[in-house]
Amino acid sequence: MKRLAWRTSLAGPSFLGRTPRTCSSSSSAGLLLQEKMATDTDAPLKDEQRMNPLGIQMLSKGLHEQIFRGAQVRYSEEDIQKSVEHLKKHDLWGKETSTIPDVELQLPRMYGANIDEHFCHLAQAQNLPYLEAAKELIQLKMPPMPTEWAWEVGWTRYGPNGEREKVDFPDERALVFDVEVCMEEGHCPTLAVALSPNAWYSWCSKRLVEQRYSWSNQLGLSDLIPLENSSSLKRQEGEERLVVGHNVSFDRAHIKEQYLIQGSQMRFLDTMSMHMAISGLTGFQRSLWKAAKQGKGRGLQQVKQHIKKTRGKDSGPMIGSWNWVDISSINNLADVHSLYVGGQPLQKEARELFVKGSMNDIRNNFQELMNYCSLDVQATYEVFHEQLPLFLKRCPHPVTFAGMLEMGVSYLPVNQNWEKYLDEAQITYEELQKEMKKSLMNLADNTCQLLHEERYKGDPWMWDLKWDLQTFKQKKTKPTRKKKKDANEEPPKVVEKASPLEWQEDPGPPTEEEEQSQNTSQQVLQSLKETVALQPKRIQHLPGHPEWYRNLCPRLNDPSWAPGPSLISLQMRVTPKLMRLTWDGFPLHYSEKHGWGYLVPGRKDNLLEDDPEAALPTCPFRVIEHLYREYCKGKGKEQPVSLDSYLEEEFLTENGDFWQKFELLGHVEVDTDVDSITREQRQEEMESGKSSPEYHHGNGPYNDVNIPGCWFFKLPHKDGNASNVGSPFAKDFLPKMEDGTLKAGIGAADGTHALEINKKISFWRNAHKRIR
């Protein structure tokens, strides 16, 4: 009677008291693909296969009668025609379909009049004890939070009257639970807090309380948090319990009983998952939501850009107001709590101690961190109190709730092969890392050759790097007095160089005098040894090499010294330039203000006359134009019409009239006033920011990046155009590497190889900590 009374009380948002829906044959078997009616009145043969009007095999007659209780399927010519048109659209109409022998299987007894009622009854029976526990939890009067937390290993219970006692585990039907882990010490749980309708609970790890010189890196069951009676689980006597948490799968991973082979009746409800079902955001909405919180003007600009891109399509999100921003949020606890509960924002600064601090830091701030954890538990309870009625209203079918309970206790069964997989994956990752680093070092070494004849000035990537050289310094030598020659001293013997003709003849065995004379190579070595004294006391770091290369090489006094540019990595700004990365054929470029982007050639408004006093490097925009034209040829794309393309054709002509005219123009005096006016007009156009290419559209141009002959466009960012890209090797660019939008330049074999390795190892680099 108690359960029935509760069903009545939750008749609004709950689904326990709802009337089961009547199962229609069309909704169960499909509206479009339906059973073909018999053309005569004779009963079909027992072994006759059931086919729909489109020639697709359906359930056997025996299964159909058991599942749908002999319901007749109704269809119309209009539905059939729509189905045919749909199949034609996808080039599937008229294709032969395979058939399989009919299955004759006696199904278990069905609860209810149809399959819908059957699953409703099963889900209601499965959900009932956990919904009762959830009801008790949201109706609780929260006990007062302890003012001081116990410094003891294991669980401590804090009663509503301030009493405190040590317990084996929280013997409660429902809990709100949160675990904190010291990330610098591994994956062992450090402390935890739980809240029930009757009391508060705290748990401390023995690794936190008991100070030892070292602990084992291998975790055991004794390191995890007990939430149930293990002996009862072995006897299959476990009681149905409910644990609520925000991102509760993280907390569940640190519970002891979840690793027992016997299984448990404990189930978990995740307030983060429930929020996604109630007021979750799409990927595009997440970007807009973040932009709206930073400033609505910036967010509106992104909306307009999105609508402009999707205009003309049959479907696409058309956002007309910002009301949805106020009734949704991203998924972290602080924003979810602000959405459902409101009030003062949660203080999350203490969380950094668990992320970056040591175990000693946690010991020294124990009470503060326990309060932080308990406030998270309180916030999770307040969110759950508001969420549960909304969730049951938005998702009324009982199978939805049952599915959440079952999916929350999934596990991955592994054996010793799992550890083998982890070790081999890590070894392979490290080997590929070394191989990629070797390719990057080769790129740096080979790029130094551009220093010869200053060829770097014509390179679309390397022109703006620091190519300053460090001159080789020597100590000044003191002049020595000449010694008086001894009359008996013989003059030094000079070894005459043989003529080329003499080299071709066999000199024969050396004479006794030649053997006694000093070898020429030894003389050279001796002269080199004498130069050691000329070196300065402080040894220079790679003199004769450009500055960007010296920054990649460790100094000799570095304990981790290794030869060559061993400091190079994907995180360095010089790496994309060494790899000669391109975006749709345009070379990548870095801006201090806008992050990573690319250069689009063809800009004319900033091609002012060279200032002889300016020491800034000049962009080789002609080379970039040629690079993009070659890219278009390779892709079969239409080449943009360059403003100077006609000059190229004219300069290649052999017409004497043109060259005579060109020579005359070279002697014509230029009107300085007109030239100054033209320069001022160009400067005004450049500062106005109106200049843009006609043949390319993207995130830009940003004309405040003044690169003569080129527009600067930013690489796209997942959080919107206002955000800057810090690295083109981020995981968000992997699809662009796969489709060739982002790739290494032609001739950079080591760059292409490094980019391929980066794609291979990106998953393990980003996920290995979670997998382990």
C-alpha positions in Angstrom: 0.0 0.0 0.0 2.9 2.3 0.7 4.2 1.9 -2.8 0.8 2.4 -4.3 0.2 5.6 -2.3 3.5 6.9 -3.5 2.6 6.2 -7.1 -0.4 8.4 -6.7 1.6 11.2 -5.2 4.0 11.2 -8.2 1.2 11.1 -10.8 2.4 14.4 -12.2 6.0 14.1 -13.2 6.3 10.3 -12.7 5.3 7.5 -15.0 4.5 4.9 -12.5 0.8 5.7 -12.4 0.5 6.3 -16.1 -1.9 4.2 -18.3 0.1 2.0 -20.6 -0.1 3.1 -24.2 -2.0 1.1 -26.7 0.4 -0.5 -29.2 -0.5 0.3 -32.8 0.6 -2.1 -35.4 1.9 0.7 -37.6 4.1 2.1 -34.9 5.5 -1.2 -34.0 6.1 -2.6 -37.5 6.9 0.7 -39.2 4.7 3.2 -41.0 6.2 2.8 -44.4 7.5 -0.7 -44.8 4.4 -2.8 -43.9 3.0 -6.2 -44.5 1.8 -7.1 -48.0 -1.8 -8.2 -47.9 -2.9 -11.5 -49.4 -4.4 -11.3 -52.9 -6.8 -14.1 -52.2 -8.8 -15.4 -49.3 -6.8 -18.6 -48.9 -4.6 -18.8 -45.8 -0.9 -18.6 -46.6 1.2 -21.6 -46.3 3.1 -22.2 -43.1 6.5 -21.9 -44.7 5.6 -18.9 -46.8 7.8 -15.9 -46.0 6.2 -12.6 -45.1 7.3 -9.8 -47.4 6.2 -6.1 -47.4 5.0 -4.3 -50.5 8.6 -3.2 -51.3 9.9 -6.8 -51.3 11.7 -6.7 -47.9 11.5 -9.7 -45.7 9.5 -9.2 -42.4 9.2 -11.2 -39.2 8.0 -14.8 -39.6 4.3 -15.4 -39.1 4.9 -17.2 -35.8 7.0 -14.4 -34.3 4.6 -11.7 -35.6 1.6 -13.4 -34.0 3.4 -13.7 -30.6 4.8 -10.1 -30.6 1.9 -8.2 -32.2 -0.9 -10.6 -31.2 -2.1 -11.1 -34.8 -2.7 -7.3 -35.4 -3.4 -6.5 -39.0 -1.2 -4.0 -40.8 -2.9 -1.2 -42.6 -1.0 0.7 -45.4 -1.8 3.2 -48.2 -0.6 3.7 -51.7 0.7 7.1 -50.7 3.0 5.6 -48.0 4.3 3.0 -50.5 5.0 5.7 -53.1 6.9 7.8 -50.5 9.0 4.8 -49.6 9.8 4.1 -53.3 10.8 7.7 -53.8 13.0 7.6 -50.7 14.7 4.4 -51.9 15.2 5.9 -55.4 16.8 9.0 -53.9 19.4 6.8 -52.3 19.8 4.5 -55.3 18.3 1.5 -53.5 15.1 0.9 -55.4 15.1 -2.2 -57.6 18.1 -3.8 -55.9 17.8 -7.4 -55.0 17.5 -8.1 -51.3 18.7 -11.2 -49.5 16.4 -13.4 -47.5 17.0 -15.7 -44.6 15.1 -18.8 -43.4 12.2 -17.9 -41.1 12.9 -18.3 -37.3 10.4 -20.3 -35.3 10.9 -19.5 -31.7 8.6 -19.7 -28.7 9.0 -16.4 -26.8 8.4 -16.1 -23.0 5.0 -15.0 -21.8 4.3 -11.3 -22.5 3.2 -9.0 -19.8 0.3 -6.9 -21.1 -1.7 -6.7 -24.2 1.2 -5.7 -26.5 5.0 -5.3 -26.6 4.8 -1.7 -25.4 2.9 -2.7 -22.2 5.3 -5.6 -21.8 8.4 -3.4 -21.5 6.5 -0.8 -19.5 5.7 -3.4 -16.8 9.3 -4.8 -16.8 10.8 -1.3 -16.4 8.3 -0.3 -13.7 9.2 -3.3 -11.6 12.9 -2.6 -12.2 12.7 1.1 -11.3 10.4 0.9 -8.3 13.0 0.4 -5.5 15.4 3.0 -6.9 12.6 5.6 -7.5 11.6 5.1 -3.9 15.1 5.7 -2.7 15.3 8.8 -4.9 12.0 10.1 -3.4 13.4 9.6 0.1 16.5 11.5 -0.9 14.8 14.6 -2.4 12.4 14.8 0.6 15.1 14.8 3.2 15.8 17.6 5.6 19.5 18.1 5.2 21.4 17.4 8.4 23.8 20.1 9.5 27.2 20.0 8.0 30.1 19.1 10.4 32.3 22.0 11.5 35.3 19.7 11.9 36.1 16.5 9.9 37.7 13.4 11.4 41.4 12.7 10.6 40.9 8.9 10.5 41.4 6.1 8.0 38.1 4.8 6.6 34.5 6.0 7.1 33.2 8.3 9.9 29.5 9.1 10.5 28.3 12.5 11.7 24.9 12.3 13.2 22.3 15.1 13.2 23.0 16.0 16.8 26.8 16.3 16.3 27.7 12.8 17.4 30.6 11.1 15.6 31.3 7.4 15.2 33.6 5.2 13.0 31.7 2.8 10.6 32.6 0.3 8.0 30.5 1.8 5.3 27.4 4.1 5.0 24.5 1.8 5.7 22.0 3.9 3.8 19.5 3.3 1.0 20.4 6.5 -0.9 23.5 8.6 -0.9 24.9 11.7 -2.7 28.5 11.0 -3.2 31.8 12.7 -4.3 35.4 11.5 -4.5 38.5 13.6 -4.7 41.9 12.2 -6.0 45.4 13.7 -5.6 46.4 13.5 -9.3 50.1 13.8 -8.6 50.1 10.7 -6.5 48.3 8.4 -9.0 44.8 7.1 -9.3 44.2 6.2 -5.6 41.1 7.9 -4.0 42.3 10.4 -1.4 39.1 11.5 0.4 35.4 11.3 -0.1 32.2 12.8 1.4 28.6 11.3 1.3 25.2 12.7 2.3 22.2 10.6 3.2 18.7 11.5 4.6 20.1 10.8 8.1 23.7 11.8 8.3 27.0 13.1 6.8 29.9 10.7 6.1 33.6 11.3 5.4 36.2 8.8 4.2 40.0 9.2 4.3 42.6 7.0 2.5 45.3 5.4 4.5 47.8 6.9 2.0 46.6 10.3 3.2 46.6 9.6 7.0 49.5 7.1 7.3 52.8 8.7 6.1 55.2 6.3 4.6 58.4 6.6 2.5 56.7 5.1 -0.5 53.5 3.4 -1.6 53.0 0.8 -4.2 51.9 2.1 -7.6 49.6 -1.0 -8.0 46.2 -0.4 -6.5 44.3 -3.1 -4.7 40.8 -3.5 -3.4 42.0 -2.3 0.0 42.9 1.1 -1.5 39.3 1.6 -2.8 36.2 2.9 -1.0 33.7 0.4 0.5 30.1 1.3 0.1 28.5 -2.0 0.8 28.9 -5.2 2.9 31.1 -7.4 0.8 30.0 -10.6 2.7 26.4 -9.9 1.9 27.2 -9.5 -1.8 28.9 -12.9 -1.8 25.7 -14.5 -0.4 23.7 -12.6 -3.1 21.9 -10.7 -0.4 22.7 -7.2 -1.5 20.0 -4.5 -1.0 18.9 -2.1 -3.7 20.9 1.1 -3.1 21.1 4.4 -5.1 24.1 6.7 -5.4 23.8 10.1 -6.9 26.7 12.2 -8.2 27.8 14.7 -10.8 29.8 12.8 -13.4 29.2 9.8 -11.1 31.1 7.4 -13.4 34.3 8.9 -12.1 33.3 8.3 -8.5 32.1 4.8 -9.3 35.6 3.9 -10.5 36.9 4.3 -7.0 34.2 2.1 -5.2 35.4 -1.3 -4.0 32.3 -3.4 -4.6 32.0 -2.4 -8.3 35.0 -4.6 -9.0 33.6 -7.8 -7.4 32.6 -10.6 -9.7 29.4 -11.3 -7.9 27.8 -8.0 -9.0 25.8 -5.6 -6.9 22.3 -4.2 -6.6 23.7 -0.6 -6.2 22.8 1.7 -9.1 24.0 5.2 -10.0 22.2 8.4 -11.2 24.3 11.0 -12.9 23.1 14.6 -12.5 25.3 15.6 -15.5 23.6 13.1 -17.8 20.1 14.1 -16.5 21.0 17.8 -17.3 21.9 16.8 -20.8 18.5 15.2 -21.2 16.7 18.2 -19.7 18.6 21.3 -20.9 21.7 20.1 -22.8 23.4 21.9 -25.6 24.6 20.9 -29.0 28.2 21.5 -30.0 27.4 24.7 -31.8 25.2 26.0 -28.9 28.1 25.3 -26.5 30.3 27.7 -28.5 27.5 30.4 -28.6 26.8 29.9 -24.9 30.4 30.5 -24.0 30.5 33.5 -26.3 27.3 34.9 -24.8 28.8 34.7 -21.3 31.9 36.6 -22.4 29.8 39.2 -24.2 26.6 39.0 -26.1 27.9 41.2 -28.9 30.6 38.7 -29.7 28.1 35.8 -29.6 25.7 37.6 -31.9 28.5 38.1 -34.4 29.1 34.3 -34.4 25.4 33.7 -34.9 25.3 35.9 -38.0 28.3 34.2 -39.4 26.8 30.8 -38.9 23.5 31.8 -40.5 25.4 33.3 -43.4 27.2 30.0 -44.0 24.0 27.9 -43.7 21.8 30.2 -45.8 20.5 28.5 -48.9 20.5 25.0 -47.4 17.3 23.0 -46.9 17.9 22.7 -43.2 20.0 24.3 -40.5 19.7 26.0 -37.2 18.2 29.4 -37.4 18.5 31.2 -34.1 16.2 34.1 -33.7 16.6 35.0 -30.0 18.9 34.4 -27.0 16.3 33.1 -24.7 17.7 29.6 -24.8 21.0 30.9 -23.2 19.1 31.5 -19.9 17.5 28.1 -19.7 20.6 26.0 -20.5 24.2 25.7 -19.6 27.4 23.7 -20.2 27.9 20.5 -18.1 30.2 21.4 -15.2 28.8 21.4 -11.7 29.2 25.1 -11.1 27.2 26.2 -14.2 24.6 23.4 -13.7 24.1 24.5 -10.1 23.8 28.1 -11.2 21.1 27.1 -13.8 18.9 24.9 -11.6 19.5 26.4 -8.1 21.0 29.9 -8.5 22.5 31.8 -5.6 26.2 32.4 -5.0 28.5 30.7 -7.5 30.5 27.7 -6.3 34.1 28.3 -5.3 36.3 25.9 -7.2 39.8 27.3 -6.4 40.6 24.5 -3.9 40.3 22.0 -6.7 43.7 23.0 -8.0 45.3 21.5 -4.9 44.0 18.1 -6.0 45.2 18.6 -9.6 48.6 20.1 -9.0 49.3 19.7 -5.3 51.1 16.9 -3.4 49.8 14.7 -0.7 51.6 16.9 1.9 49.6 19.9 0.5 46.4 18.0 1.1 47.4 17.1 4.6 48.2 20.7 5.4 44.9 21.9 4.1 42.8 18.9 5.2 39.8 20.7 6.8 39.6 23.3 3.9 39.6 20.5 1.3 37.0 18.5 3.2 34.7 21.5 3.3 35.3 22.0 -0.5 34.3 18.3 -1.1 31.2 18.6 1.2 30.0 21.8 -0.6 30.2 19.9 -3.9 28.1 17.2 -2.4 25.6 19.7 -1.1 25.4 21.4 -4.5 24.9 18.0 -6.2 22.0 17.3 -3.9 20.4 20.7 -4.6 20.7 20.1 -8.3 19.2 16.6 -8.0 16.3 17.9 -6.0 15.4 20.2 -8.8 16.3 17.8 -11.7 14.4 14.6 -10.8 10.8 16.0 -11.3 11.9 17.7 -14.5 13.6 14.5 -15.8 10.5 12.3 -15.1 8.4 14.9 -16.9 10.6 15.3 -20.0 11.4 11.6 -20.2 8.2 9.8 -19.0 8.7 6.4 -20.4 9.9 4.0 -17.7 12.4 2.3 -20.0 14.4 5.5 -20.2 15.0 5.6 -16.5 15.7 1.9 -16.4 18.2 2.3 -19.2 20.1 5.0 -17.3 20.3 2.7 -14.3 21.7 -0.2 -16.3 24.1 1.8 -18.4 25.5 3.3 -15.2 26.8 0.0 -14.0 28.5 -1.3 -17.2 32.0 -2.6 -16.9 34.8 -3.9 -19.2 36.0 -7.5 -18.3 39.7 -7.8 -18.8 42.5 -10.3 -18.0 46.3 -10.0 -18.1 46.2 -9.1 -21.8 44.9 -5.7 -20.7 48.2 -4.8 -19.0 50.0 -6.2 -22.0 48.1 -4.0 -24.3 48.8 -0.9 -22.1 52.5 -1.7 -22.0 52.8 -2.4 -25.7 50.8 0.7 -26.6 53.1 2.9 -24.5 56.2 1.4 -26.0 54.9 1.9 -29.5 53.9 5.5 -28.6 57.4 6.3 -27.3 59.1 4.7 -30.4 56.9 6.8 -32.7 57.6 9.9 -30.6 61.4 9.3 -31.1 60.8 8.7 -34.9 58.8 11.9 -35.1 61.4 13.9 -33.2 64.1 12.6 -35.5 62.2 13.8 -38.5 61.7 17.2 -37.0 65.5 17.4 -36.2 66.3 16.6 -39.8 63.9 19.4 -40.9 65.7 21.9 -38.7 69.2 20.8 -39.9 68.2 20.9 -43.5 66.5 24.3 -43.1 69.8 25.8 -41.9 71.0 25.5 -45.5 68.7 28.4 -46.5 71.3 30.6 -44.8 73.5 30.2 -47.9 73.1 33.2 -50.2 70.1 34.3 -47.9 67.7 32.0 -49.6 65.4 32.1 -46.6 64.2 35.5 -47.7 62.3 33.8 -50.5 60.8 31.1 -48.4 57.1 31.4 -47.7 57.5 30.0 -44.1 61.0 30.9 -43.0 61.3 34.5 -44.0 60.2 36.0 -40.7 62.3 33.8 -38.4 65.4 35.2 -36.6 68.3 34.5 -38.8 70.9 36.6 -36.9 74.3 34.9 -36.6 76.6 34.8 -33.6 80.1 35.7 -34.7 83.0 33.4 -33.5 85.1 35.1 -30.9 88.8 34.5 -30.0 91.2 35.7 -27.4 93.6 38.3 -28.5 97.1 36.9 -28.8 100.0 38.8 -27.3 102.9 39.6 -29.8 106.0 37.4 -29.1 109.5 38.5 -29.5 111.5 36.9 -32.3 114.3 34.7 -31.2 117.8 35.1 -32.7 118.6 32.4 -35.2 121.3 30.0 -34.2 124.1 29.8 -36.8 124.1 26.0 -36.4 120.3 25.7 -36.6 119.2 24.1 -39.8 116.3 25.7 -41.7 113.0 23.8 -41.4 112.4 21.3 -44.1 109.6 22.1 -46.4 107.6 19.2 -47.8 107.0 20.0 -51.4 103.6 19.3 -52.9 103.6 16.8 -55.7 102.3 17.9 -59.0 99.1 16.2 -60.3 101.1 14.1 -62.7 103.3 12.8 -59.9 100.1 11.8 -57.9 99.2 9.4 -60.6 102.5 7.5 -60.4 103.3 5.0 -57.7 105.8 6.7 -55.3 107.0 3.3 -54.1 108.1 2.6 -50.5 109.0 5.7 -48.3 112.6 6.5 -47.8 114.3 6.6 -44.4 114.4 10.3 -44.5 110.6 10.6 -45.3 109.8 8.2 -42.5 111.7 10.3 -40.0 110.1 13.6 -41.2 106.9 14.7 -39.4 103.7 13.9 -41.2 101.7 16.8 -42.7 98.4 15.7 -41.0 100.2 15.7 -37.6 101.3 19.2 -38.2 97.7 20.2 -38.9 96.5 18.6 -35.7 99.2 20.3 -33.7 98.2 23.6 -35.1 94.5 23.0 -34.1 95.6 22.1 -30.6 97.3 25.4 -30.3 94.0 27.2 -31.1 92.4 25.8 -27.9 94.2 28.5 -25.9 92.5 31.1 -28.1 89.0 30.1 -27.1 87.2 32.4 -24.6 86.6 31.2 -21.0 82.8 31.2 -21.6 82.2 28.9 -24.6 79.8 30.3 -27.1 76.6 28.5 -28.0 76.8 27.4 -31.6 78.4 30.4 -33.3 77.7 30.6 -37.0 74.1 29.3 -36.6 70.9 31.3 -36.8 69.2 32.3 -33.6 66.0 30.1 -34.1 68.3 27.1 -34.5 70.3 27.9 -31.4 67.1 28.0 -29.4 66.4 24.4 -30.4 69.8 23.1 -29.2 70.6 22.5 -25.5 73.8 24.1 -24.1 76.8 22.0 -23.3 76.4 22.6 -19.5 72.8 21.3 -19.7 72.5 17.9 -17.8 70.2 16.6 -20.5 72.4 17.7 -23.3 72.1 15.9 -26.6 73.6 16.7 -30.0 71.6 18.6 -32.5 68.2 20.4 -32.2 67.0 18.0 -29.6 64.6 20.5 -27.9 62.3 20.6 -30.8 58.7 19.5 -30.3 55.2 20.0 -31.7 54.5 22.7 -29.1 57.1 25.1 -30.6 56.0 27.9 -32.9 58.8 27.1 -35.3 57.7 23.5 -35.9 54.7 24.2 -38.3 57.0 26.5 -40.3 59.7 23.8 -40.5 57.1 21.3 -41.7 55.9 23.9 -44.2 52.3 23.4 -43.3 49.6 24.7 -45.6 45.8 25.2 -45.2 44.1 24.8 -48.5 47.4 25.6 -50.2 48.1 28.7 -48.2 51.2 28.8 -46.0 50.7 29.0 -42.2 51.7 32.1 -40.3 51.6 33.0 -36.6 50.4 36.3 -35.3 51.0 37.3 -31.7 47.5 38.9 -31.5 45.4 36.3 -33.5 47.3 33.1 -33.1 47.8 30.6 -36.0 46.4 31.5 -39.4 47.5 31.5 -43.0 48.6 34.0 -45.7 46.4 34.6 -48.8 48.3 36.4 -51.6 47.0 39.1 -53.9 46.7 42.1 -51.5 47.8 45.4 -53.1 46.7 48.1 -50.7 49.7 47.6 -48.4 52.4 47.4 -51.1 54.1 50.7 -50.1 57.6 51.6 -51.2 60.3 50.0 -49.2 61.6 52.1 -46.3 65.4 51.9 -46.3 65.4 52.5 -42.5 63.0 49.6 -41.8 64.8 46.4 -40.6 61.8 44.2 -40.8 61.9 41.1 -43.1 59.9 41.3 -46.3 57.3 38.7 -47.1 57.9 36.8 -50.5 54.3 37.3 -51.6 55.3 36.5 -55.3 56.5 33.0 -54.1 53.2 32.5 -52.2 51.2 33.4 -55.3 53.2 30.8 -57.3 52.8 28.3 -54.5 49.0 28.7 -54.6 48.8 28.5 -58.4 50.7 25.2 -58.3 48.3 24.0 -55.6 45.3 24.9 -57.8 46.9 23.1 -60.8 47.4 19.9 -58.7 43.8 20.0 -57.4 42.2 20.9 -60.8 40.8 24.1 -59.2 40.2 27.4 -61.1 43.2 29.6 -60.5 42.5 33.1 -59.2 43.2 36.0 -61.7 46.2 37.8 -60.3 46.4 41.5 -60.7 50.0 41.1 -62.0 49.4 38.1 -64.2 49.3 40.2 -67.4 52.8 41.5 -66.5 54.2 38.0 -66.5 52.9 37.4 -70.0 54.2 40.8 -71.2 57.7 40.3 -69.7 57.9 36.9 -71.6 57.1 38.5 -74.9 59.6 39.1 -77.7 57.8 42.1 -79.1 60.4 44.9 -79.6 57.8 47.7 -79.3 57.0 46.7 -75.8 60.6 46.7 -74.7 61.2 50.1 -76.4 58.2 51.5 -74.5 59.5 49.9 -71.3 62.9 51.6 -71.7 61.3 55.0 -72.4 59.1 54.7 -69.3 62.2 54.0 -67.2 63.6 57.4 -68.0 60.4 59.3 -67.3 60.6 61.4 -64.2 57.9 60.6 -61.6 55.7 63.3 -60.2 56.5 63.2 -56.5 53.3 64.9 -55.5 51.2 62.3 -57.4 53.3 59.5 -55.9 52.8 60.8 -52.3 49.0 61.1 -52.9 48.9 57.5 -54.1 50.9 56.4 -51.0 48.4 58.2 -48.7 45.4 56.6 -50.4 46.9 53.2 -50.0 47.6 53.8 -46.4 44.0 55.0 -45.8 42.6 51.9 -47.5 44.9 49.6 -45.5 43.9 51.2 -42.2 40.2 51.1 -43.0 40.3 47.3 -43.2 38.0 47.0 -46.2 40.5 45.1 -48.4 39.7 41.4 -48.9 40.3 38.7 -51.5 37.5 37.8 -53.9 38.6 34.2 -54.5 38.8 33.1 -50.9 36.5 33.3 -47.9 37.3 32.2 -44.3 37.8 33.6 -40.8 39.1 36.9 -41.8 40.8 38.8 -43.2 42.5 40.5 -40.2 44.1 43.5 -41.9 45.7 44.7 -38.7 48.3 42.0 -39.5 50.2 44.0 -42.0 52.1 41.7 -44.3 52.8 43.3 -47.7 51.1 41.5 -50.5 49.1 39.1 -48.3 45.9 38.9 -46.2 45.9 37.1 -42.9 43.1 34.6 -42.1 42.8 32.8 -38.8 42.5 29.0 -38.6 39.0 27.9 -37.5 38.5 27.3 -33.8 36.0 24.9 -32.2 34.9 27.7 -29.8 34.2 30.2 -32.5 35.9 32.8 -34.6 36.8 35.0 -31.7 39.1 32.3 -30.2 42.7 31.9 -31.3 44.3 28.6 -32.4 47.3 27.9 -30.2 48.5 24.8 -32.1 47.6 23.4 -35.6 48.4 20.0 -34.2 45.5 19.9 -31.8 43.1 17.0 -32.0 40.4 19.2 -33.4 42.4 19.5 -36.6 42.8 15.7 -37.1 39.9 15.5 -39.6 41.5 18.3 -41.6 44.8 16.4 -41.7 42.8 13.3 -42.9 41.1 15.1 -45.8 44.3 17.0 -46.8 43.1 20.5 -45.9 46.0 20.8 -43.5 49.2 19.1 -44.8 52.9 19.5 -45.1 54.4 21.4 -48.1 55.7 19.8 -51.2 59.2 18.5 -50.8 59.0 18.3 -47.0 59.2 14.5 -46.8 60.2 14.6 -43.1 57.4 17.0 -42.5 54.8 14.7 -44.1 56.2 11.8 -42.1 56.0 13.7 -38.9 52.4 14.8 -39.6 51.5 11.1 -40.3 53.0 10.0 -37.0 51.2 12.8 -35.1 47.9 11.5 -36.4 48.8 8.0 -35.3 49.8 8.9 -31.8 47.2 11.6 -31.1 44.6 9.3 -29.6 47.0 7.7 -27.1 48.6 11.1 -26.2 45.2 12.5 -25.3 43.6 9.5 -23.7 46.3 7.3 -22.2 45.8 8.8 -18.7 42.1 8.0 -18.8 42.6 4.6 -20.2 45.2 3.7 -17.5 
